[in-house]
Amino acid sequence: MEKQIPVASRASNIEYAIRDVVVPAAILEEQGHQILKLNIGDPSAYPGLPTPQHMVDAYVHALQKGMNGYSPSYGLPELRKAIARDEVQKGWDAKDSDVYVCHGVTEALQIVFASILNQGDTVLAPGPHYPPYMAYPQMYGATTVEYKLKPDDGWKLDIDDIESKMNDSVRLLVLINPNNPCGSVAGAEEVNRVLAIAERWPNCIVVADEIYDGLDFTGEHVSIASLSSSVPVFVLNGVSKVFYAPGWRIGYLAIHDPTNRLIEVRDGIERLLRSRLCASTPAQYGYLAGLESDRSWMAAYSSKVVAQRNLCIERISSIEGIEVESSGGAFYMFVRLTDPKWADNDKKFVLELLHEEHVLFVHGSGFSPTLGKGHFRLVYLPEINVLNDAFDRVERFLLRHRSA
Ligand SMILES: Cc1ncc(COP(=O)(O)O)c(C=O)c1O
């Protein structure tokens, strides 16, 4: 092979477990095998959960009306207004000017990290966590440290662990609520305890990733910003999950700055946003229609998802070799492998299951090498017959490979 031109380590260090396991699955598909995919948190990849028609119509209408140009860098004014109104409903005093529309929460995260992190800074994020919280901060010379979610107590936040890991270098304290990959939901009591800790560290901002907030099946979910009277909060949300349109790539960052300490940070964020021009213009109209229209359709979607969740819990409880803490939100559960053979090598479990039984999950260690180990993430968006088929295959596989 020719001597290769070197790649930057910030790129070669990136891992995204959720899509990495798709590579061997695609090879099997090319060979003609059909794979049961329980790996990707994209509702539109599964039947029965389409993007609502009125939102699609608004997107199409925007295209037909020629809304194909650049739009304002911080978002369409009417969309910023609708998002602020939505956040006010969730309990805090959001203004249109607090809202910045991005290409999904993913872009908002990159903007947040780029505007806050310097060499030597720390991001304190839950373990296990959604992978970009580990992947991106290192691009800025920062490090992600994980605080524990309690594996035997519904993946609740380990408040003592958070407290013990706080120091002056922690610039961002991340809450993903409901959580990906665990499906856990933190209620007001837990959130208040985290805010009380953050309050003692004046350079720390709380990142509230609430992209699954409308998929809370416990009734416990609260807006983190709504509980904060002094700690600054970056609220992240968008069209991907609750409005079932992840491919539109529209999300937002809303800044709650109750004590006015983010004037310089806001300026930095706005500069970054201007330098990347704008988010997709017609897609913003689609999201606007979702926010401004009746949302009664969501109840039927949620009850379908809950029925699928319940089926998974029932099936898992009857299969030897796996167990799970109930999932209170999002559409994930983080399933524990109890046989030591797999508990020590969850990636091997996922890959062998894929090759032998053609069922695809994501290995838990992809969400945290230590705190996710011995688990796999299951997405309960497929229909009940597919889930049942997948569990039949998992059961067969575990039986075949049971440790002596
Ligand atoms: C916790 C969390 N945040 C953000 C995202 C990505 O959001 P977006 O599609 O808005 O970029 C995901 C996607 O799975 C997620 O699980």
The ligand as an SDF file (V2000), in Angstrom:
LIG
                    3D

 16 16  0  0  0  0  0  0  0  0999 V2000
  -29.7600   11.5930   23.7500 C   0  0  0  0  0  0  0  0  0  0  0  0
  -29.7480   11.9950   22.3090 C   0  0  0  0  0  0  0  0  0  0  0  0
  -29.4520   13.2590   21.9840 N   0  0  0  0  0  0  0  0  0  0  0  0
  -29.4180   13.6550   20.7030 C   0  0  0  0  0  0  0  0  0  0  0  0
  -29.6910   12.7760   19.6770 C   0  0  0  0  0  0  0  0  0  0  0  0
  -29.6170   13.2530   18.2550 C   0  0  0  0  0  0  0  0  0  0  0  0
  -30.5720   14.2240   18.0360 O   0  0  0  0  0  0  0  0  0  0  0  0
  -30.7450   14.9140   16.6100 P   0  0  0  0  0  0  0  0  0  0  0  0
  -31.3990   13.9500   15.7020 O   0  0  0  0  0  0  0  0  0  0  0  0
  -31.6180   16.0980   16.9170 O   0  0  0  0  0  0  0  0  0  0  0  0
  -29.3910   15.3010   16.1500 O   0  0  0  0  0  0  0  0  0  0  0  0
  -30.0120   11.4570   19.9580 C   0  0  0  0  0  0  0  0  0  0  0  0
  -30.2670   10.4950   18.8650 C   0  0  0  0  0  0  0  0  0  0  0  0
  -30.3990    9.3110   19.0320 O   0  0  0  0  0  0  0  0  0  0  0  0
  -30.0420   11.0620   21.3150 C   0  0  0  0  0  0  0  0  0  0  0  0
  -30.3240    9.8100   21.6420 O   0  0  0  0  0  0  0  0  0  0  0  0
  1  2  1  0
  2  3  1  0
  2 15  2  0
  3  4  2  0
  4  5  1  0
  5  6  1  0
  5 12  2  0
  6  7  1  0
  7  8  1  0
  8  9  2  0
  8 10  1  0
  8 11  1  0
 12 13  1  0
 12 15  1  0
 13 14  2  0
 15 16  1  0
M  END
$$$$
